[in-house]
Amino acid sequence: MSQLILYNYRISPFSEKIRAMLGYAQLSWQSVTVMPMPPRPTLDILAGGYRKIPVAQIGADVFCDSKMIARQVARLGNKPELILENCSPEAQAFSQRVDLDIFFASLSLLGPGVILTLKRETSWMGALAFIKDRAGLLGKATFKPAAGKKAKAMFMAHLAEMETMLEQEFLFGDAPCAADFSAYHSLWMVMEVGGKNVVSDVPAVQAWYARMRAFGHGGVTSISAEQALDIARDATPAEMDADAGAAQKQVSIAPADYARDPVTGILVAEQAFGWVLQREHPRVGHVHVHLPKAGYALH
């Protein structure tokens, strides 16, 4: 069976969320580095213009959104606690809030340090283009995130809440679950990308963050985008559950919150948690693209 291939870039917080899950699950995987913003013509061959990062690939199956990718990490590593729906209702509610509201609130803490980080990753022009790109995304978002002092206060209140929750090693018990990784990636972005040490006054959070970092990223091997496309070309999509069939019709699926670029294909399966589209491209033949229902809309 093919290893999981992760399309990611170093300073992507949601990529770090999945990389940390891969480390926790002690999995070996392959990495394809992509640009922080479109165009990504090679990835578009598989994912059809879907613009959020990360994206994962296993053979001829493509998984969009960290929720869908986490399901595959959980399956490959036998870690069911990485699937949000397997967590307690409290952990699910916490994770959903952190992945959206707290994530966007954390952006207010990045400050000028993020410009220097972006410059090191790309160039001065690349850094400015990235900021313009992300501002455009938020301008078209279907929600209005907190900003300025309100956002900073929200994030600091979140850290204080975590401090009270951490009576054990992880947020909801003695072992991590999906909610820990949701909380981790926003804090990682502030700490590692923004260069802001915001945990010095919350010692339980500081110790928890060190435990999360200690999971590492698993066994990673870098490959080129062309090698990944060859893997897709030489594979066939995995068989689907017999009860997951759907009326085969052309549809578009897009995120409902931000970065709402649609993916178009033939709807070949509908599951409780997601949809599967069949797409075709001369470079790879048929692939199946998996998208979640939560936070997405089908048209």
Number of C-alpha atoms within 10 A of each C-alpha: 6 13 13 22 24 28 20 24 20 13 18 17 24 25 22 22 23 25 26 22 29 25 22 21 21 17 18 17 20 20 20 20 16 20 16 22 16 15 12 14 11 15 21 15 18 28 26 19 17 23 24 21 21 24 24 28 28 21 24 24 23 25 25 21 22 21 21 20 26 24 19 21 24 18 14 17 18 11 18 19 18 27 21 21 15 13 18 14 11 10 19 18 13 16 21 17 15 24 18 15 17 25 23 19 25 24 20 19 23 18 14 10 16 22 20 16 17 20 16 12 16 15 14 14 10 18 20 14 13 20 15 11 15 13 12 13 14 16 12 13 16 13 13 12 15 18 15 11 12 12 21 18 16 17 25 17 13 15 21 16 13 18 19 12 16 18 13 12 16 22 23 19 12 11 11 18 25 26 27 23 23 25 24 22 25 25 24 23 23 23 16 17 21 23 17 17 12 16 18 9 12 15 12 22 25 17 15 20 19 11 14 21 15 12 16 16 21 17 12 16 11 12 14 13 17 13 11 24 20 15 18 24 18 11 19 16 16 12 6 13 10 7 9 14 15 14 10 13 12 13 14 16 23 22 24 18 17 19 18 19 16 21 22 21 20 19 23 19 21 21 15 8 12 16 22 26 26 20 20 15 13 8 14 20 16 19 26 27 27 23 27 24 20 12 13 18 16 15 9
